[in-house]
Amino acid sequence: MWVLGVFLDNHFSQLAMEDNPGVKLPPPVLFVGPLVVAIIINYFWPTIDSPDWLRFGGGSVLTLIGIALIASGMREFRRFKTSFVPIAPASSMLQTGIFGRTRNPLYLGLTFIYLGCALFFSTLWAILFLPIVLRAIRTKVIAKEEAYLERRFGADYVAYKVRVRRWM
């Protein structure tokens, strides 16, 4: 176990020294943390009581849309053999597949999953936290990634930003 810890420390330290966006916190944490807090708050102070068909049906549909968006984005990352980890350098600029429609399919997918979970757990608290979550993603992750990609790929990335919307 100790060897694994040393390996991961060395690996991430090396990645941190390389050219990368400088994102400090993994983006899923920015979604999961507030969602868990909202579910806990909702346990003590319930907000809405949605019918089961809406909770399970609507929550499942939103979650499946999110999973599909993430899977589509991950397929492009694998196809171009570049990392989706925001502390790793980008080896290529993705513009095809889902990246031809949205610049951030993984964050869009996480947003749909977040909404699906909010509906499933019938918590208005999560919906109230969502603007804060999206602001954190925009300022702490997307802004850094976009600045990095503009430095890394120059005019090609600027043209891509003009052509493809950030979300949808």
C-alpha positions as CSV (number, residue, x, y, z in Angstrom):
1,M,0.0,0.0,0.0
2,W,2.8,2.4,0.9
3,V,4.5,1.7,-2.5
4,L,1.2,2.7,-4.3
5,G,1.0,5.9,-2.3
6,V,4.6,6.8,-3.2
7,F,3.9,6.0,-6.8
8,L,0.8,8.2,-6.9
9,D,2.5,11.0,-5.1
10,N,5.4,11.0,-7.6
11,H,3.1,10.6,-10.6
12,F,0.8,13.5,-9.6
13,S,3.8,15.7,-8.5
14,Q,5.3,15.1,-11.9
15,L,2.0,16.0,-13.7
16,A,1.7,19.1,-11.5
17,M,5.1,20.3,-12.8
18,E,4.2,19.8,-16.4
19,D,2.2,22.1,-18.6
20,N,-1.4,21.8,-17.5
21,P,-4.5,23.9,-16.7
22,G,-3.7,24.2,-13.0
23,V,-7.1,22.9,-11.8
24,K,-6.7,22.2,-8.1
25,L,-9.9,20.2,-7.3
26,P,-11.2,17.3,-9.3
27,P,-14.4,18.6,-11.0
28,P,-16.6,15.6,-9.9
29,V,-15.9,16.7,-6.3
30,L,-17.4,20.1,-7.0
31,F,-20.7,18.3,-8.0
32,V,-20.7,15.5,-5.4
33,G,-19.9,17.5,-2.3
34,P,-22.8,20.0,-2.6
35,L,-25.2,17.2,-3.7
36,V,-24.3,15.1,-0.6
37,V,-24.7,18.2,1.6
38,A,-28.1,18.9,0.0
39,I,-29.3,15.3,0.6
40,I,-28.3,15.4,4.2
41,I,-30.0,18.8,4.7
42,N,-33.1,17.4,3.0
43,Y,-33.2,14.5,5.4
44,F,-33.6,17.0,8.3
45,W,-35.6,19.6,6.4
46,P,-37.5,18.0,3.5
47,T,-38.4,20.5,0.8
48,I,-40.6,18.7,-1.8
49,D,-42.4,15.4,-2.0
50,S,-42.3,14.4,-5.7
51,P,-44.4,11.5,-6.9
52,D,-42.5,8.3,-7.3
53,W,-43.0,8.2,-11.1
54,L,-41.4,11.6,-11.4
55,R,-38.6,10.8,-8.9
56,F,-37.6,7.5,-10.4
57,G,-38.6,8.2,-14.0
58,G,-37.4,11.7,-14.4
59,G,-34.3,11.1,-12.2
60,S,-33.4,8.1,-14.3
61,V,-33.8,9.9,-17.6
62,L,-31.7,12.9,-16.5
63,T,-29.0,10.6,-15.1
64,L,-28.9,8.5,-18.3
65,I,-28.6,11.6,-20.4
66,G,-25.7,12.6,-18.2
67,I,-24.0,9.2,-18.5
68,A,-24.4,9.3,-22.3
69,L,-22.8,12.7,-22.5
70,I,-19.9,11.7,-20.4
71,A,-19.5,8.4,-22.3
72,S,-19.5,10.2,-25.6
73,G,-16.9,12.7,-24.3
74,M,-14.7,9.9,-22.9
75,R,-14.9,8.0,-26.2
76,E,-13.4,11.1,-28.0
77,F,-10.6,11.4,-25.3
78,R,-9.7,7.7,-25.9
79,R,-9.9,8.1,-29.7
80,F,-7.4,10.9,-29.7
81,K,-5.3,9.4,-26.9
82,T,-5.4,12.5,-24.7
83,S,-6.1,12.8,-21.0
84,F,-9.4,13.9,-19.6
85,V,-7.7,14.6,-16.2
86,P,-7.5,18.4,-15.7
87,I,-4.1,18.2,-14.1
88,A,-2.6,16.5,-17.1
89,P,-1.3,18.1,-20.3
90,A,-3.5,18.0,-23.4
91,S,-1.9,16.3,-26.3
92,S,-4.6,17.2,-28.8
93,M,-7.6,19.5,-29.2
94,L,-10.9,17.7,-29.4
95,Q,-13.4,19.1,-32.0
96,T,-15.3,16.0,-33.3
97,G,-18.1,13.9,-32.0
98,I,-19.8,15.5,-29.0
99,F,-17.1,18.2,-28.8
100,G,-18.4,19.5,-32.1
101,R,-21.6,20.4,-30.2
102,T,-20.4,21.4,-26.8
103,R,-17.0,22.3,-25.4
104,N,-17.7,20.7,-22.0
105,P,-19.7,17.5,-22.4
106,L,-18.3,16.0,-19.2
107,Y,-19.4,18.9,-17.1
108,L,-22.7,19.0,-18.9
109,G,-23.1,15.3,-18.2
110,L,-22.2,15.8,-14.5
111,T,-24.9,18.6,-14.4
112,F,-27.5,16.2,-15.8
113,I,-26.5,13.5,-13.3
114,Y,-26.6,16.1,-10.5
115,L,-30.2,17.1,-11.6
116,G,-31.2,13.5,-11.9
117,C,-30.0,12.8,-8.3
118,A,-31.7,15.9,-7.0
119,L,-35.0,14.7,-8.6
120,F,-34.5,11.1,-7.4
121,F,-33.8,12.3,-3.8
122,S,-36.6,14.9,-4.1
123,T,-34.4,17.7,-2.8
124,L,-35.0,21.3,-3.7
125,W,-31.8,22.1,-1.7
126,A,-29.7,20.6,-4.5
127,I,-31.4,22.8,-7.1
128,L,-30.7,25.8,-4.9
129,F,-27.0,24.8,-4.7
130,L,-26.7,24.2,-8.4
131,P,-25.9,27.9,-9.4
132,I,-23.1,27.9,-6.9
133,V,-21.8,24.6,-8.2
134,L,-21.9,25.8,-11.8
135,R,-20.2,29.1,-10.9
136,A,-17.4,27.1,-9.1
137,I,-17.1,24.8,-12.2
138,R,-17.0,27.9,-14.5
139,T,-14.4,29.9,-12.4
140,K,-12.3,27.1,-10.8
141,V,-12.2,24.7,-13.7
142,I,-13.5,25.8,-17.1
143,A,-11.8,29.3,-17.0
144,K,-8.4,27.6,-16.2
145,E,-8.9,24.9,-18.8
146,E,-9.9,27.4,-21.5
147,A,-6.9,29.7,-20.8
148,Y,-4.6,26.7,-20.9
149,L,-6.1,25.4,-24.2
150,E,-5.8,28.9,-25.7
151,R,-2.1,29.0,-24.7
152,R,-1.5,25.5,-25.9
153,F,-3.4,25.6,-29.2
154,G,-3.6,29.3,-30.0
155,A,-5.8,30.5,-32.9
156,D,-7.2,27.0,-33.5
157,Y,-8.7,27.0,-30.0
158,V,-10.0,30.6,-30.3
159,A,-11.8,29.6,-33.6
160,Y,-13.2,26.5,-31.9
161,K,-14.6,28.7,-29.0
162,V,-16.3,30.9,-31.6
163,R,-17.8,28.0,-33.4
164,V,-18.9,25.7,-30.5
165,R,-20.8,26.8,-27.5
166,R,-19.5,26.1,-24.0
167,W,-22.6,24.2,-22.8
168,M,-25.1,23.5,-25.5
